[in-house]
Amino acid sequence: MEKKRKTTAELNSNVPRQQMKEVECPTCTVHLQVEIPANGSKTIECSVCQHPFLVRDY
């Protein structure tokens, strides 16, 4: 019996999408592309100065 394999698009459709957002580090003002959560906030660390800061979904 042959099994049906799922395509990449079918696999990705089951995964909740996270939105990309460009944010500015409040310390060194470098612009970073980060994934933001669907709701709430997330703490990220600047890749340049290592300063942690919050990114919100709005």
PyMOL Python script that loads the backbone (N, CA, C, O; Angstrom):
from pymol import cmd

cmd.read_pdbstr("""\
ATOM      1  N   MET A   1       0.825  -1.174   0.000  1.00  0.00           N
ATOM      2  CA  MET A   1       0.000   0.000   0.000  1.00  0.00           C
ATOM      3  C   MET A   1       0.880   1.252   0.000  1.00  0.00           C
ATOM      4  O   MET A   1       1.910   1.303   0.672  1.00  0.00           O
ATOM      5  N   GLU A   2       0.464   2.233  -0.748  1.00  0.00           N
ATOM      6  CA  GLU A   2       1.250   3.459  -0.882  1.00  0.00           C
ATOM      7  C   GLU A   2       0.777   4.504   0.126  1.00  0.00           C
ATOM      8  O   GLU A   2      -0.422   4.748   0.261  1.00  0.00           O
ATOM      9  N   LYS A   3       1.723   5.118   0.829  1.00  0.00           N
ATOM     10  CA  LYS A   3       1.378   6.181   1.772  1.00  0.00           C
ATOM     11  C   LYS A   3       1.448   7.525   1.070  1.00  0.00           C
ATOM     12  O   LYS A   3       2.340   7.782   0.262  1.00  0.00           O
ATOM     13  N   LYS A   4       0.498   8.364   1.393  1.00  0.00           N
ATOM     14  CA  LYS A   4       0.511   9.707   0.823  1.00  0.00           C
ATOM     15  C   LYS A   4       1.436  10.577   1.654  1.00  0.00           C
ATOM     16  O   LYS A   4       1.286  10.663   2.872  1.00  0.00           O
ATOM     17  N   ARG A   5       2.388  11.219   1.003  1.00  0.00           N
ATOM     18  CA  ARG A   5       3.309  12.117   1.689  1.00  0.00           C
ATOM     19  C   ARG A   5       2.787  13.532   1.611  1.00  0.00           C
ATOM     20  O   ARG A   5       2.238  13.963   0.597  1.00  0.00           O
ATOM     21  N   LYS A   6       2.970  14.244   2.705  1.00  0.00           N
ATOM     22  CA  LYS A   6       2.534  15.642   2.743  1.00  0.00           C
ATOM     23  C   LYS A   6       3.606  16.526   2.116  1.00  0.00           C
ATOM     24  O   LYS A   6       4.804  16.297   2.281  1.00  0.00           O
ATOM     25  N   THR A   7       3.146  17.530   1.402  1.00  0.00           N
ATOM     26  CA  THR A   7       4.074  18.497   0.825  1.00  0.00           C
ATOM     27  C   THR A   7       4.496  19.485   1.904  1.00  0.00           C
ATOM     28  O   THR A   7       3.902  19.533   2.980  1.00  0.00           O
ATOM     29  N   THR A   8       5.510  20.259   1.613  1.00  0.00           N
ATOM     30  CA  THR A   8       5.988  21.267   2.556  1.00  0.00           C
ATOM     31  C   THR A   8       4.884  22.273   2.871  1.00  0.00           C
ATOM     32  O   THR A   8       4.741  22.691   4.020  1.00  0.00           O
ATOM     33  N   ALA A   9       4.108  22.663   1.874  1.00  0.00           N
ATOM     34  CA  ALA A   9       3.018  23.619   2.084  1.00  0.00           C
ATOM     35  C   ALA A   9       1.969  23.043   3.027  1.00  0.00           C
ATOM     36  O   ALA A   9       1.433  23.763   3.870  1.00  0.00           O
ATOM     37  N   GLU A  10       1.672  21.764   2.894  1.00  0.00           N
ATOM     38  CA  GLU A  10       0.698  21.135   3.782  1.00  0.00           C
ATOM     39  C   GLU A  10       1.230  21.054   5.213  1.00  0.00           C
ATOM     40  O   GLU A  10       0.482  21.258   6.169  1.00  0.00           O
ATOM     41  N   LEU A  11       2.502  20.760   5.357  1.00  0.00           N
ATOM     42  CA  LEU A  11       3.105  20.697   6.690  1.00  0.00           C
ATOM     43  C   LEU A  11       3.128  22.064   7.341  1.00  0.00           C
ATOM     44  O   LEU A  11       2.840  22.188   8.532  1.00  0.00           O
ATOM     45  N   ASN A  12       3.466  23.090   6.581  1.00  0.00           N
ATOM     46  CA  ASN A  12       3.554  24.450   7.111  1.00  0.00           C
ATOM     47  C   ASN A  12       2.191  25.037   7.440  1.00  0.00           C
ATOM     48  O   ASN A  12       2.100  25.939   8.272  1.00  0.00           O
ATOM     49  N   SER A  13       1.125  24.546   6.805  1.00  0.00           N
ATOM     50  CA  SER A  13      -0.202  25.085   7.071  1.00  0.00           C
ATOM     51  C   SER A  13      -0.680  24.735   8.473  1.00  0.00           C
ATOM     52  O   SER A  13      -1.556  25.413   9.010  1.00  0.00           O
ATOM     53  N   ASN A  14      -0.117  23.683   9.078  1.00  0.00           N
ATOM     54  CA  ASN A  14      -0.502  23.276  10.423  1.00  0.00           C
ATOM     55  C   ASN A  14       0.266  24.031  11.502  1.00  0.00           C
ATOM     56  O   ASN A  14      -0.105  23.983  12.675  1.00  0.00           O
ATOM     57  N   VAL A  15       1.327  24.723  11.117  1.00  0.00           N
ATOM     58  CA  VAL A  15       2.177  25.436  12.071  1.00  0.00           C
ATOM     59  C   VAL A  15       1.685  26.873  12.189  1.00  0.00           C
ATOM     60  O   VAL A  15       1.518  27.544  11.171  1.00  0.00           O
ATOM     61  N   PRO A  16       1.446  27.369  13.418  1.00  0.00           N
ATOM     62  CA  PRO A  16       1.028  28.764  13.563  1.00  0.00           C
ATOM     63  C   PRO A  16       2.123  29.699  13.049  1.00  0.00           C
ATOM     64  O   PRO A  16       3.306  29.510  13.334  1.00  0.00           O
ATOM     65  N   ARG A  17       1.710  30.695  12.297  1.00  0.00           N
ATOM     66  CA  ARG A  17       2.680  31.634  11.715  1.00  0.00           C
ATOM     67  C   ARG A  17       3.063  32.700  12.713  1.00  0.00           C
ATOM     68  O   ARG A  17       2.227  33.238  13.439  1.00  0.00           O
ATOM     69  N   GLN A  18       4.344  32.990  12.730  1.00  0.00           N
ATOM     70  CA  GLN A  18       4.818  34.112  13.524  1.00  0.00           C
ATOM     71  C   GLN A  18       5.178  35.219  12.554  1.00  0.00           C
ATOM     72  O   GLN A  18       5.748  34.976  11.491  1.00  0.00           O
ATOM     73  N   GLN A  19       4.842  36.411  12.928  1.00  0.00           N
ATOM     74  CA  GLN A  19       5.054  37.558  12.068  1.00  0.00           C
ATOM     75  C   GLN A  19       6.438  38.149  12.311  1.00  0.00           C
ATOM     76  O   GLN A  19       6.901  38.239  13.447  1.00  0.00           O
ATOM     77  N   MET A  20       7.086  38.551  11.221  1.00  0.00           N
ATOM     78  CA  MET A  20       8.376  39.221  11.327  1.00  0.00           C
ATOM     79  C   MET A  20       8.126  40.723  11.474  1.00  0.00           C
ATOM     80  O   MET A  20       7.220  41.284  10.858  1.00  0.00           O
ATOM     81  N   LYS A  21       8.948  41.349  12.300  1.00  0.00           N
ATOM     82  CA  LYS A  21       8.807  42.784  12.528  1.00  0.00           C
ATOM     83  C   LYS A  21      10.197  43.389  12.647  1.00  0.00           C
ATOM     84  O   LYS A  21      11.104  42.781  13.216  1.00  0.00           O
ATOM     85  N   GLU A  22      10.354  44.581  12.110  1.00  0.00           N
ATOM     86  CA  GLU A  22      11.619  45.297  12.259  1.00  0.00           C
ATOM     87  C   GLU A  22      11.510  46.193  13.486  1.00  0.00           C
ATOM     88  O   GLU A  22      10.616  47.033  13.585  1.00  0.00           O
ATOM     89  N   VAL A  23      12.434  45.996  14.415  1.00  0.00           N
ATOM     90  CA  VAL A  23      12.438  46.793  15.649  1.00  0.00           C
ATOM     91  C   VAL A  23      13.792  47.463  15.814  1.00  0.00           C
ATOM     92  O   VAL A  23      14.793  47.026  15.247  1.00  0.00           O
ATOM     93  N   GLU A  24      13.805  48.521  16.593  1.00  0.00           N
ATOM     94  CA  GLU A  24      15.035  49.267  16.854  1.00  0.00           C
ATOM     95  C   GLU A  24      15.455  49.042  18.301  1.00  0.00           C
ATOM     96  O   GLU A  24      14.644  49.170  19.218  1.00  0.00           O
ATOM     97  N   CYS A  25      16.710  48.712  18.498  1.00  0.00           N
ATOM     98  CA  CYS A  25      17.234  48.547  19.850  1.00  0.00           C
ATOM     99  C   CYS A  25      17.202  49.905  20.535  1.00  0.00           C
ATOM    100  O   CYS A  25      17.705  50.882  19.980  1.00  0.00           O
ATOM    101  N   PRO A  26      16.621  49.989  21.730  1.00  0.00           N
ATOM    102  CA  PRO A  26      16.553  51.284  22.425  1.00  0.00           C
ATOM    103  C   PRO A  26      17.914  51.797  22.906  1.00  0.00           C
ATOM    104  O   PRO A  26      18.051  52.978  23.227  1.00  0.00           O
ATOM    105  N   THR A  27      18.906  50.929  22.958  1.00  0.00           N
ATOM    106  CA  THR A  27      20.224  51.338  23.441  1.00  0.00           C
ATOM    107  C   THR A  27      21.139  51.802  22.308  1.00  0.00           C
ATOM    108  O   THR A  27      21.674  52.910  22.349  1.00  0.00           O
ATOM    109  N   CYS A  28      21.316  50.951  21.301  1.00  0.00           N
ATOM    110  CA  CYS A  28      22.271  51.301  20.234  1.00  0.00           C
ATOM    111  C   CYS A  28      21.594  51.675  18.917  1.00  0.00           C
ATOM    112  O   CYS A  28      22.285  51.980  17.945  1.00  0.00           O
ATOM    113  N   THR A  29      20.278  51.662  18.861  1.00  0.00           N
ATOM    114  CA  THR A  29      19.433  52.055  17.722  1.00  0.00           C
ATOM    115  C   THR A  29      19.648  51.246  16.441  1.00  0.00           C
ATOM    116  O   THR A  29      19.245  51.690  15.366  1.00  0.00           O
ATOM    117  N   VAL A  30      20.272  50.074  16.532  1.00  0.00           N
ATOM    118  CA  VAL A  30      20.397  49.222  15.353  1.00  0.00           C
ATOM    119  C   VAL A  30      19.023  48.603  15.068  1.00  0.00           C
ATOM    120  O   VAL A  30      18.259  48.336  15.996  1.00  0.00           O
ATOM    121  N   HIS A  31      18.709  48.375  13.791  1.00  0.00           N
ATOM    122  CA  HIS A  31      17.439  47.779  13.399  1.00  0.00           C
ATOM    123  C   HIS A  31      17.600  46.268  13.286  1.00  0.00           C
ATOM    124  O   HIS A  31      18.537  45.771  12.661  1.00  0.00           O
ATOM    125  N   LEU A  32      16.659  45.544  13.910  1.00  0.00           N
ATOM    126  CA  LEU A  32      16.713  44.087  13.937  1.00  0.00           C
ATOM    127  C   LEU A  32      15.414  43.503  13.386  1.00  0.00           C
ATOM    128  O   LEU A  32      14.340  44.053  13.630  1.00  0.00           O
ATOM    129  N   GLN A  33      15.498  42.401  12.651  1.00  0.00           N
ATOM    130  CA  GLN A  33      14.333  41.652  12.199  1.00  0.00           C
ATOM    131  C   GLN A  33      14.089  40.554  13.217  1.00  0.00           C
ATOM    132  O   GLN A  33      14.953  39.706  13.436  1.00  0.00           O
ATOM    133  N   VAL A  34      12.917  40.562  13.842  1.00  0.00           N
ATOM    134  CA  VAL A  34      12.610  39.566  14.867  1.00  0.00           C
ATOM    135  C   VAL A  34      11.242  38.949  14.604  1.00  0.00           C
ATOM    136  O   VAL A  34      10.377  39.570  13.987  1.00  0.00           O
ATOM    137  N   GLU A  35      11.059  37.718  15.080  1.00  0.00           N
ATOM    138  CA  GLU A  35       9.756  37.069  15.035  1.00  0.00           C
ATOM    139  C   GLU A  35       9.007  37.480  16.289  1.00  0.00           C
ATOM    140  O   GLU A  35       9.524  37.370  17.401  1.00  0.00           O
ATOM    141  N   ILE A  36       7.783  37.955  16.098  1.00  0.00           N
ATOM    142  CA  ILE A  36       6.994  38.350  17.259  1.00  0.00           C
ATOM    143  C   ILE A  36       5.916  37.299  17.495  1.00  0.00           C
ATOM    144  O   ILE A  36       5.440  36.678  16.545  1.00  0.00           O
ATOM    145  N   PRO A  37       5.529  37.095  18.739  1.00  0.00           N
ATOM    146  CA  PRO A  37       4.495  36.106  19.048  1.00  0.00           C
ATOM    147  C   PRO A  37       3.127  36.575  18.561  1.00  0.00           C
ATOM    148  O   PRO A  37       2.913  37.768  18.345  1.00  0.00           O
ATOM    149  N   ALA A  38       2.210  35.639  18.390  1.00  0.00           N
ATOM    150  CA  ALA A  38       0.860  35.965  17.929  1.00  0.00           C
ATOM    151  C   ALA A  38       0.143  36.867  18.931  1.00  0.00           C
ATOM    152  O   ALA A  38      -0.675  37.700  18.540  1.00  0.00           O
ATOM    153  N   ASN A  39       0.441  36.708  20.205  1.00  0.00           N
ATOM    154  CA  ASN A  39      -0.129  37.595  21.227  1.00  0.00           C
ATOM    155  C   ASN A  39       0.865  37.707  22.378  1.00  0.00           C
ATOM    156  O   ASN A  39       1.700  36.826  22.583  1.00  0.00           O
ATOM    157  N   GLY A  40       0.765  38.781  23.108  1.00  0.00           N
ATOM    158  CA  GLY A  40       1.671  38.986  24.234  1.00  0.00           C
ATOM    159  C   GLY A  40       2.956  39.674  23.824  1.00  0.00           C
ATOM    160  O   GLY A  40       2.984  40.443  22.863  1.00  0.00           O
ATOM    161  N   SER A  41       4.022  39.391  24.563  1.00  0.00           N
ATOM    162  CA  SER A  41       5.310  40.017  24.287  1.00  0.00           C
ATOM    163  C   SER A  41       6.423  38.990  24.420  1.00  0.00           C
ATOM    164  O   SER A  41       6.211  37.887  24.924  1.00  0.00           O
ATOM    165  N   LYS A  42       7.599  39.364  23.966  1.00  0.00           N
ATOM    166  CA  LYS A  42       8.744  38.473  23.969  1.00  0.00           C
ATOM    167  C   LYS A  42       9.986  39.300  24.277  1.00  0.00           C
ATOM    168  O   LYS A  42      10.142  40.405  23.756  1.00  0.00           O
ATOM    169  N   THR A  43      10.863  38.777  25.111  1.00  0.00           N
ATOM    170  CA  THR A  43      12.119  39.456  25.402  1.00  0.00           C
ATOM    171  C   THR A  43      13.163  38.978  24.414  1.00  0.00           C
ATOM    172  O   THR A  43      13.387  37.777  24.266  1.00  0.00           O
ATOM    173  N   ILE A  44      13.804  39.926  23.735  1.00  0.00           N
ATOM    174  CA  ILE A  44      14.882  39.579  22.811  1.00  0.00           C
ATOM    175  C   ILE A  44      16.144  40.298  23.255  1.00  0.00           C
ATOM    176  O   ILE A  44      16.096  41.231  24.057  1.00  0.00           O
ATOM    177  N   GLU A  45      17.253  39.857  22.730  1.00  0.00           N
ATOM    178  CA  GLU A  45      18.538  40.472  23.056  1.00  0.00           C
ATOM    179  C   GLU A  45      19.131  41.020  21.762  1.00  0.00           C
ATOM    180  O   GLU A  45      19.176  40.325  20.747  1.00  0.00           O
ATOM    181  N   CYS A  46      19.584  42.264  21.807  1.00  0.00           N
ATOM    182  CA  CYS A  46      20.203  42.894  20.643  1.00  0.00           C
ATOM    183  C   CYS A  46      21.456  42.109  20.262  1.00  0.00           C
ATOM    184  O   CYS A  46      22.259  41.751  21.123  1.00  0.00           O
ATOM    185  N   SER A  47      21.614  41.850  18.984  1.00  0.00           N
ATOM    186  CA  SER A  47      22.776  41.088  18.518  1.00  0.00           C
ATOM    187  C   SER A  47      24.047  41.935  18.484  1.00  0.00           C
ATOM    188  O   SER A  47      25.138  41.395  18.301  1.00  0.00           O
ATOM    189  N   VAL A  48      23.924  43.248  18.655  1.00  0.00           N
ATOM    190  CA  VAL A  48      25.087  44.132  18.630  1.00  0.00           C
ATOM    191  C   VAL A  48      25.567  44.460  20.047  1.00  0.00           C
ATOM    192  O   VAL A  48      26.727  44.230  20.389  1.00  0.00           O
ATOM    193  N   CYS A  49      24.655  45.001  20.867  1.00  0.00           N
ATOM    194  CA  CYS A  49      25.069  45.447  22.212  1.00  0.00           C
ATOM    195  C   CYS A  49      24.637  44.492  23.328  1.00  0.00           C
ATOM    196  O   CYS A  49      24.976  44.720  24.489  1.00  0.00           O
ATOM    197  N   GLN A  50      23.903  43.436  23.001  1.00  0.00           N
ATOM    198  CA  GLN A  50      23.413  42.432  23.952  1.00  0.00           C
ATOM    199  C   GLN A  50      22.444  42.982  25.001  1.00  0.00           C
ATOM    200  O   GLN A  50      22.265  42.378  26.059  1.00  0.00           O
ATOM    201  N   HIS A  51      21.824  44.119  24.711  1.00  0.00           N
ATOM    202  CA  HIS A  51      20.840  44.698  25.622  1.00  0.00           C
ATOM    203  C   HIS A  51      19.506  43.966  25.447  1.00  0.00           C
ATOM    204  O   HIS A  51      19.008  43.896  24.323  1.00  0.00           O
ATOM    205  N   PRO A  52      18.903  43.412  26.520  1.00  0.00           N
ATOM    206  CA  PRO A  52      17.588  42.767  26.389  1.00  0.00           C
ATOM    207  C   PRO A  52      16.468  43.812  26.392  1.00  0.00           C
ATOM    208  O   PRO A  52      16.529  44.795  27.131  1.00  0.00           O
ATOM    209  N   PHE A  53      15.444  43.591  25.559  1.00  0.00           N
ATOM    210  CA  PHE A  53      14.290  44.462  25.552  1.00  0.00           C
ATOM    211  C   PHE A  53      13.068  43.702  25.075  1.00  0.00           C
ATOM    212  O   PHE A  53      13.188  42.641  24.461  1.00  0.00           O
ATOM    213  N   LEU A  54      11.885  44.247  25.359  1.00  0.00           N
ATOM    214  CA  LEU A  54      10.613  43.598  25.019  1.00  0.00           C
ATOM    215  C   LEU A  54      10.134  43.979  23.636  1.00  0.00           C
ATOM    216  O   LEU A  54      10.283  45.122  23.204  1.00  0.00           O
ATOM    217  N   VAL A  55       9.554  43.005  22.943  1.00  0.00           N
ATOM    218  CA  VAL A  55       8.900  43.235  21.660  1.00  0.00           C
ATOM    219  C   VAL A  55       7.458  42.803  21.845  1.00  0.00           C
ATOM    220  O   VAL A  55       7.196  41.691  22.305  1.00  0.00           O
ATOM    221  N   ARG A  56       6.523  43.670  21.491  1.00  0.00           N
ATOM    222  CA  ARG A  56       5.084  43.372  21.651  1.00  0.00           C
ATOM    223  C   ARG A  56       4.469  43.050  20.307  1.00  0.00           C
ATOM    224  O   ARG A  56       5.041  43.344  19.257  1.00  0.00           O
ATOM    225  N   ASP A  57       3.284  42.437  20.354  1.00  0.00           N
ATOM    226  CA  ASP A  57       2.601  42.013  19.135  1.00  0.00           C
ATOM    227  C   ASP A  57       1.877  43.133  18.408  1.00  0.00           C
ATOM    228  O   ASP A  57       1.282  42.883  17.360  1.00  0.00           O
ATOM    229  N   TYR A  58       1.901  44.333  18.911  1.00  0.00           N
ATOM    230  CA  TYR A  58       1.232  45.449  18.228  1.00  0.00           C
ATOM    231  C   TYR A  58       2.194  46.542  17.880  1.00  0.00           C
ATOM    232  O   TYR A  58       1.796  47.554  17.302  1.00  0.00           O
TER     233      TYR A  58
END
""", "prot")
cmd.dss("prot")
cmd.show_as("cartoon", "prot")
cmd.util.cbc("prot")
cmd.orient("prot")
